[in-house]
């Protein structure tokens, strides 16, 4: 909750060799490791909220986290340590939340996340009205747009407020973040479709996506500030005879891919992509494509394992959503979709203010994956009146 309210504000507060955000990331991981170990490596609580035979974290994602930690000493750097800390925050967020969530906890979590959505949505809108489009008076515009994707997934899945999804989508568009705006429209369209009954769901998805594409096309061609973000700049991407601005990303992507070939299979170690990009471009320190980042840092093997683990989470939450209709599963699925999409053009997986809340949300979803079907109607007065925390 704190990460989604603070977002990137802590990045601007110096704390010795790192920032306050770096210290908070490490503190989050330390606390989660302590809680995880205190609950026992091989089991879950006595109430049986998780299946000991099927840990919430996919094996591929666990292997990725172990590999990331193991490779830090081989080529240590501040960038690598910070990135690995965020990876661990994501994975441990799933593991710890999956063990600790109890009856009713997931619904309360979504309620609190919706309140956070209202808070940051209104704060950002106010900053835009005061400072103008793409404002960073409180939050950095791009950072806000990435965090808003998680909150938008929750708002759409919960469905208790029609105004909140509109507010968050408007804020993302006003941030002038192109990929985040496109993914917000996708999350909104898919979320509205999957919340409805199963009959005709595919048709509704297509209709809503078509409407979303139409709205996006209108915004990108008629809304001058956003249109200029596409039509100005380097014009490095061509499609259908039109040229689009990718803000220098084409050069970043090409360089990162070529440099990754020097250590193709197992990578150059955590943070190597950041260092290589900074050494080459001087003023840029990220490849602005997280899949290329993972490829450069951990090689083809690391990228395959990471993608497999992430896709496994998406498939699990999708299946749980279809089977139960529970908002927590759809919220986790939609947030995963939003992050997976923005990772193609941004650095979202190394931002703790996105990945730690995402891990908690996914863990809350998976905590219900092995509960008995009869649990919600079990005539147990003790559980009905005093759900464990």
DAWOVEN-V837306 format. One record per pair of residues at least 24 apart in sequence whose C-alpha atoms are under 6 Angstrom apart, sorted by sequence separation. I is the first residue (numbers start at 1). J is the second residue. D is the distance in Angstrom with one decimal. If there is no record, write none. Layout:
i = (I | I)
j = (J | J)
d = (D | D)
This chain:
i = (272 | 145 | 185 | 270 | 269 | 267 | 268 | 269 | 332 | 267 | 332 | 267 | 266 | 267 | 266 | 117 | 141 | 265 | 142 | 156 | 252 | 264 | 265 | 260 | 265 | 329 | 328 | 57 | 56 | 133 | 134 | 134 | 121 | 176 | 290 | 289 | 44 | 289 | 289 | 288 | 289 | 290 | 288 | 288 | 29 | 36 | 187 | 183 | 179 | 158 | 157 | 157 | 157 | 154 | 153 | 153 | 153 | 150 | 149 | 80 | 80 | 79 | 71 | 147 | 64 | 60 | 61 | 61 | 60 | 58 | 106 | 97 | 86 | 90 | 94 | 98 | 86 | 90 | 93 | 94 | 97 | 98 | 83 | 89 | 93 | 97 | 94 | 90 | 94 | 98 | 103 | 102 | 102 | 56 | 50 | 51 | 50 | 49 | 7 | 4 | 3)
j = (297 | 172 | 212 | 297 | 297 | 296 | 297 | 298 | 361 | 297 | 362 | 298 | 298 | 299 | 299 | 151 | 175 | 299 | 177 | 191 | 287 | 299 | 300 | 296 | 301 | 365 | 365 | 95 | 95 | 174 | 175 | 176 | 168 | 226 | 343 | 343 | 99 | 344 | 345 | 345 | 346 | 347 | 346 | 347 | 89 | 96 | 334 | 338 | 342 | 327 | 327 | 330 | 331 | 331 | 331 | 334 | 335 | 335 | 338 | 270 | 271 | 271 | 269 | 354 | 306 | 305 | 306 | 309 | 309 | 309 | 364 | 360 | 350 | 355 | 359 | 363 | 352 | 356 | 359 | 360 | 363 | 364 | 350 | 356 | 360 | 364 | 362 | 359 | 363 | 367 | 387 | 388 | 389 | 366 | 367 | 370 | 370 | 371 | 353 | 353 | 353)
d = (5.6 | 5.1 | 5.8 | 5.1 | 4.6 | 5.3 | 5.0 | 5.9 | 5.7 | 4.6 | 5.1 | 3.9 | 5.0 | 3.8 | 4.0 | 5.6 | 5.0 | 4.4 | 5.9 | 5.8 | 5.6 | 5.2 | 4.9 | 4.6 | 5.9 | 5.0 | 5.5 | 6.0 | 6.0 | 5.7 | 4.4 | 5.8 | 5.8 | 5.7 | 5.1 | 5.7 | 5.7 | 4.8 | 4.7 | 5.2 | 5.1 | 5.5 | 4.3 | 5.3 | 5.4 | 5.7 | 5.9 | 5.6 | 5.9 | 5.3 | 5.1 | 5.6 | 5.1 | 4.6 | 4.9 | 5.0 | 5.1 | 4.7 | 5.9 | 4.2 | 3.8 | 4.9 | 6.0 | 5.3 | 5.9 | 5.3 | 5.8 | 4.5 | 4.7 | 5.8 | 5.8 | 5.7 | 5.7 | 5.2 | 4.7 | 4.5 | 5.4 | 4.8 | 4.5 | 5.4 | 4.9 | 5.7 | 5.3 | 5.3 | 4.7 | 5.7 | 5.9 | 4.6 | 3.8 | 4.3 | 5.7 | 5.8 | 5.8 | 5.8 | 5.8 | 5.8 | 5.7 | 5.8 | 5.2 | 5.9 | 4.7)
